[in-house]
Amino acid sequence: MTLILVWLLNSVALLAVAYLLPGITVASFGSAMIAALVLGLLNMLVKPVLVFLTLPITIITLGLFLIVLNALLFWFAGSVLRGFNVAGFWWALAGALLYSLISGLLSALIV
């Protein structure tokens, strides 16, 4: 039950990001739900592998490269999903940061 609620809150967070940033568009709530699901799966399955592969540059940048990884995954999701579009890397960077902030705040409401 909590997993579905977090998924819905992440979808709302993605809609909020699309509302606040003109370089990110979401066609509908259904598209936001699919995008939130794909972003969650990418963060769960692909991100640990990328973190491991980029560990030297992450150490050199004192962890700041993880922000770039988040942006790249956000941008990738926007490029492969229909109904969710990210205009470029800088919009992906801003969107990933804002999405993390909003979804974190919304998730804190249910805990």
Secondary structure, DSSP 8 states (H G I E B T S, - for coil): -HHHHHHHHHHHHHHHHHHH-TTEEE--HHHHHHHHHHHHHIIIIIHHHHHHHTHHHHHHTTTTHHHHHHHHHHHHHHHHSTTEEE-SHHHHHHHHHHHHHHHHHHHHHH-
